[in-house]
């Protein structure tokens, strides 16, 4: 039992890899479903979630924390799905959300720009120049988003366990290589790795609960202790403490200990 996240650009054939892999492994395959679920659960129009994920944050949104709220909702929805294992996720940010979980195989699928241009031209009935401009802009927006929200570059190979180039490698080759990785003991779910994921799921749910009131909050959870990192002073912390404890306890379903890391 394992989880696979597939990061991909448009027309890289990553969606095809994900769907074939899920079919062969008998795994659930999810992508846009997470946006729809987050949209419904948190009463936010889907188009806003799409823009939040695909577009780089504007200066205004960085001050109002609009992106942070949307990302918290998306993360909570994704975590609920992957917690049960046997999932292939081919959407944005899965490789960020699931860092540090041993039974997650993080894959990046890439393709040559010119091959992607040909596909864009066919689909949109546009010139090569127009297609190239659109693809480059899309790639750059996604890259800016990941850097500004997470401080990490989507194109950084260290974020992934596997980097597969669809050209000489076919889609079937890529699927077979990921299957081989899934069969390795390193990527099998263990009680220890499942505990890490369960704690990450709870942290995501708590952050989604807190983000409306405390958009700067970052939540971690381990062994019954919730650590909330947020902007403010110790005086601010005292005013917020009861509300934070109530929200965290309601999400966890148990009495949790809350500690704070305050920063300006």
C-alpha positions, 0 to 999 in steps of 0.5 A: 500500500502506497501513495503516488503524487505526480507533478506535471505540466500541461501536455506532458502526458502526466495525466495519462501516466497517472490514470494508467498507473492507477488502473494497473495498481487498482488505486484511486486516481484523483486530481480536479476532484480535490478542487471540487470537494474543497470548493463545496466543503468550504463554500468557495466558488471553484473558479476562485480555487482554480485561480488561487492554485494556478496564478502567482499571488498578487501583492494585494493577495499576499497582504490579505492572505487570500492564497493561504486560505485557499491552499489550506482548504485544498490541503485539508481535502487532499489529506482526507483522500490520501490518508486511506492509501492506494491513491494516485494524485496528479494535481498541484502541490501534492509533492509539497503537502506530503513531504516527509511521508516515507510511503509516498512516491513523488514523481515529476513528469516532464516533456520537451517544450516543442512536443507540448507546443504541437499538442497545444496547437492541435487542441486550441487551433492556434499558431506555434508562436501562440502555443509556445507563449501560452505554455511558457506563461503557464509554466512560469505562473505555476513556478511563481506560485510554488516559490511565493507560497511555499518557498520551494521551486516546482522544478527543483528535482530534490522534491521528487523521488523520480523525474521521468522525461516522456520522449524516449521513455513512453507512457507505458515505460513510465508506468512500469518504472513507477510500479517497480518503485512501489514494489520496493520496501522503501515505499511500503506503508508501515505503522510508523509512516502511517502515524506520520501521515495521520498527524499531518492530516490532523494538522491540515484539518486544524489549519483549515479550521484556524485560517479564517480567524488566523490566516498567518497560522501554520499548524504542526501536530505530533504526539498530542501536541499542536504547535501553532506558528503565527504572527503577533505578540505574546499579548495577542496569543493570550487573547487567541488562546481559548479560541485556538484550543477550542478549534483544535480540540473540535477537529482532533476530537480529543483534548490537545496541548497547544504551544505557540511559536510567535514571530513578528 
